Amino acid sequence: MSAALYLDANATEPLRPEARASVIGALEAGGNPSSVHAAGRAARRLLEGAREALASRFGARAQDLVFTSGGTEANALAIRGLGRGRRVLAGATEHAAVLAAAPGCETIPVRPDGTVDLMALSALLEAGGPALVCLMAANNETGVLHPVAEAAELCRRHGALLHVDAVQAAGRLPLDLAATGADSLALSGHKLGGPPGAGALLLRPGLDLPALIAGGGQERGRRGGTEPLPAIAGFAAAAGAADPAAAGRLAALRDRIEAGIRSLAPEAVIAGAGAPRLPNTSSIILPGVPAETQV
């Protein structure tokens, strides 16, 4: 029997062998990173090693990386913390995790190709008042890449903050907090081949962030609760094993699949085909054919 072909990596990436080994190692080591005895100190070293590795991989300082339970919490932590006392503007195609964290937010429209409308964003920012702009790096359904650096420049010009949901882009494309110009950036471990249960919020140096979850002072007082060390260790290992250099090969495979489908069904529509996209993502619309039937 041939092996199954898994095509749902944007929902969750299969666990990488490197992540599995790190999870098992952390489980066997045990210990609470907040404890001062030998086992606790060993756990703390493992935790901070994972923090250093992830911060280095994604262009942040270790002290500016806050571990969370996943991408949803990382987005909520940024939006509810940085958005206090600010207008919140969110792209029309943002993930539900972002929109749910910002009820009543103002919508930034997107262009026909799915990318954010920068002229509309500029007009919204010119309306005045402190603002937090929320923009995904890559859309989870279409793979469309948004012009994050250009949006960041607009935000700086108007004194606004920019939060980027980078859950889908991490591990698939080069990603660097400083290079994006964003003030905060959300990540999720299981989206790049780690186990579920760990995510991170990266912050611009000097940015103050109130806690969403109070507790025992973990994560420099920015996220209470004992850190899930096995999931975090697996997250860091998966990020280290992810290879953005494979983007060219994946994009070629994506294009080949799309061309094959369009040769069989010329009426097929490739969502976002005119925009830069994630190399692993294809959103295909067959007019008149229900999605369940396509699957």
C-alpha positions in Angstrom: 0.0 0.0 0.0 1.4 3.4 -0.9 1.9 6.0 1.7 -0.7 8.6 2.2 -0.1 12.0 0.7 -0.7 14.8 3.3 -1.9 18.1 1.8 -3.2 20.0 4.9 0.1 21.5 6.2 -1.5 25.0 6.7 -3.8 23.3 9.3 -0.9 21.6 11.0 2.4 20.4 9.8 3.4 16.8 10.5 5.7 16.4 13.5 9.3 16.7 12.4 11.7 13.9 13.7 13.9 16.6 15.3 10.9 18.0 17.2 9.8 14.5 18.4 13.3 13.8 19.8 13.3 17.1 21.6 9.8 16.6 23.1 10.8 13.2 24.4 14.1 14.6 25.8 12.2 17.3 27.7 9.6 14.9 29.0 12.3 12.6 30.3 14.2 15.5 31.9 11.2 16.8 33.8 11.5 19.8 36.1 9.7 23.1 36.5 11.7 26.1 35.0 10.6 28.2 38.0 12.1 25.8 40.6 15.6 26.6 42.1 16.7 23.0 42.7 18.9 21.1 40.2 16.0 19.7 38.1 14.4 23.1 37.9 17.7 24.8 36.9 18.2 22.2 34.2 14.6 22.9 32.9 15.4 26.6 33.0 18.5 26.1 30.8 16.4 24.1 28.3 13.7 26.8 28.3 16.1 29.6 27.8 18.0 27.7 25.1 14.8 27.3 23.2 14.1 31.0 23.6 17.5 31.9 22.3 17.2 29.6 19.3 13.8 30.9 18.3 14.7 34.6 18.9 17.8 34.2 16.8 15.9 32.4 14.0 13.3 35.1 13.7 15.3 38.2 14.3 14.4 39.2 17.8 16.1 39.4 21.2 15.6 36.5 23.6 14.2 38.8 26.3 11.6 40.1 23.8 10.1 36.6 23.1 7.1 35.6 25.1 6.1 31.9 25.0 2.3 31.2 24.7 0.1 28.2 24.1 0.0 28.9 20.4 -0.7 31.4 17.6 -4.3 32.2 18.8 -3.0 33.3 22.2 0.0 35.1 20.8 -2.4 37.2 18.6 -4.7 37.8 21.5 -1.9 38.9 23.8 -0.6 41.4 21.3 -4.0 42.8 20.2 -5.5 43.1 23.7 -2.3 44.4 25.2 -1.0 46.7 22.5 -4.5 47.7 21.4 -5.5 49.2 24.7 -6.5 52.8 24.2 -6.0 52.5 20.4 -8.1 52.1 17.3 -7.6 48.6 16.0 -7.5 48.2 12.2 -7.5 44.7 10.8 -7.2 43.3 7.3 -10.4 42.1 5.7 -9.0 38.6 5.3 -7.4 38.2 8.7 -7.6 34.9 10.5 -10.6 34.4 12.9 -8.1 34.4 15.8 -7.2 38.0 15.1 -10.8 39.2 14.4 -12.1 37.5 17.6 -9.5 39.3 19.7 -10.5 42.7 18.3 -14.4 42.9 18.2 -15.5 46.1 16.6 -12.2 46.6 14.8 -12.1 48.8 11.6 -11.6 46.8 8.4 -8.8 47.4 6.0 -10.0 46.3 2.5 -8.0 44.1 0.2 -7.3 44.5 -3.5 -8.7 42.0 -6.1 -5.6 39.9 -5.9 -6.1 39.5 -2.1 -3.3 41.8 -0.9 -4.0 44.6 1.6 -5.0 47.9 0.0 -2.2 50.2 1.2 -4.0 53.4 0.0 -7.0 52.4 2.1 -4.8 51.7 5.1 -3.1 55.2 4.7 -6.5 56.8 4.5 -7.6 55.0 7.7 -4.5 56.1 9.5 -4.9 59.7 8.4 -8.2 59.7 10.2 -6.2 60.2 13.3 -5.8 58.8 16.8 -3.4 56.2 18.1 -3.9 52.9 16.2 -2.8 49.3 16.2 -2.8 47.7 12.7 -3.1 43.9 12.5 -1.9 42.3 9.3 -1.1 38.6 8.5 2.2 37.9 6.7 0.6 35.2 4.6 -3.1 34.2 4.2 -3.8 30.7 5.5 -6.3 29.9 2.7 -4.9 31.5 -0.4 -1.3 31.8 0.6 -1.3 35.4 -0.5 1.6 37.4 1.0 0.9 40.9 2.2 3.3 43.8 1.8 4.2 43.9 5.5 7.3 46.1 5.2 5.3 48.8 3.2 2.5 48.6 5.8 5.1 49.0 8.6 6.4 52.2 6.9 2.9 53.6 6.8 2.4 52.8 10.4 5.6 54.5 11.5 4.7 57.6 9.5 1.4 57.9 11.4 2.7 56.8 14.8 0.7 53.5 14.7 1.8 50.1 15.9 1.9 47.1 13.6 1.1 43.5 14.8 1.9 40.7 12.2 0.3 37.3 12.4 3.2 35.3 10.9 1.8 31.8 11.8 1.6 30.6 8.2 4.8 32.3 6.9 7.2 31.0 9.6 9.4 28.1 8.4 8.2 28.5 4.8 9.8 31.8 4.0 12.6 33.8 5.5 11.2 35.7 8.4 12.8 38.4 10.6 11.0 40.7 13.0 13.4 43.6 12.5 13.3 43.3 8.7 9.5 43.4 8.7 9.4 46.6 10.7 6.6 45.2 12.8 6.2 45.9 16.5 5.1 42.4 17.3 4.9 39.1 15.5 2.9 35.9 16.3 4.2 32.3 15.8 2.8 28.8 16.3 4.9 25.7 16.8 2.6 23.1 15.2 2.4 25.1 12.0 6.0 24.5 11.2 6.4 20.9 12.4 6.4 21.2 16.2 3.9 19.7 18.6 0.7 21.6 19.4 0.7 23.6 22.6 3.4 26.2 22.1 3.6 29.5 20.3 5.4 32.8 20.7 5.0 36.5 20.5 8.0 38.4 19.4 8.2 42.1 20.4 10.1 45.1 19.3 12.8 46.1 21.8 11.4 48.4 24.5 7.8 47.7 23.8 5.7 47.5 27.0 3.1 44.6 27.0 0.6 44.0 29.8 -0.2 40.4 30.6 -3.3 38.8 29.3 -3.0 35.8 31.7 -1.8 36.7 35.3 0.0 34.1 37.3 3.3 33.4 38.9 5.4 36.0 37.1 6.5 33.7 34.3 7.8 35.1 31.0 9.0 38.3 32.7 5.5 38.9 34.0 3.9 39.0 30.5 2.3 35.5 30.5 1.5 33.6 33.7 1.5 29.9 34.0 4.2 27.2 34.0 5.8 27.0 30.5 5.0 23.7 28.6 8.6 22.8 28.2 8.2 19.7 26.0 6.1 21.6 23.5 8.5 24.6 23.6 11.5 22.3 23.1 9.8 20.7 20.1 8.8 24.1 18.7 12.4 25.3 18.8 13.7 22.1 17.2 11.1 22.3 14.4 12.0 25.9 13.7 15.6 25.0 13.4 14.9 22.1 11.0 12.5 24.1 8.8 14.1 25.0 5.5 12.8 28.1 3.8 15.3 27.4 1.0 12.9 24.7 -0.2 10.5 27.4 -1.3 11.5 27.2 -5.0 11.0 23.5 -5.2 7.6 23.7 -3.4 6.5 26.6 -5.7 7.4 24.5 -8.8 5.3 21.6 -7.5 2.4 24.0 -6.7 2.5 25.5 -10.2 2.6 22.0 -11.7 -0.5 20.9 -9.8 -2.4 24.0 -10.7 -1.5 23.7 -14.4 -2.7 20.1 -14.4 -6.0 21.0 -12.8 -6.6 23.9 -15.2 -5.8 21.6 -18.2 -8.6 19.3 -17.0 -10.9 22.1 -15.8 -10.2 25.3 -17.7 -12.9 27.1 -15.7 -10.9 26.6 -12.5 -9.9 29.8 -10.7 -6.7 30.0 -8.7 -7.3 32.4 -5.8 -4.5 35.0 -5.5 -2.7 33.8 -8.6 -1.7 37.3 -9.5 -0.1 38.0 -6.1 3.0 36.7 -4.4 2.0 33.5 -2.5 3.4 31.0 -0.1 5.1 28.3 -2.1 3.1 25.5 -0.5 -0.4 26.9 -0.8 -3.0 26.6 -3.6 -6.6 27.7 -3.3 -8.6 26.4 -6.3 -12.2 27.3 -7.1 -14.2 25.1 -9.4 -17.4 27.0 -10.2 -20.5 24.9 -9.5 -18.6 22.2 -7.6 -19.1 22.2 -3.8 -15.9 22.2 -1.8 -16.9 18.9 -0.1 -17.2 17.3 -3.5 -13.8 18.6 -4.5 -12.2 17.0 -1.5 
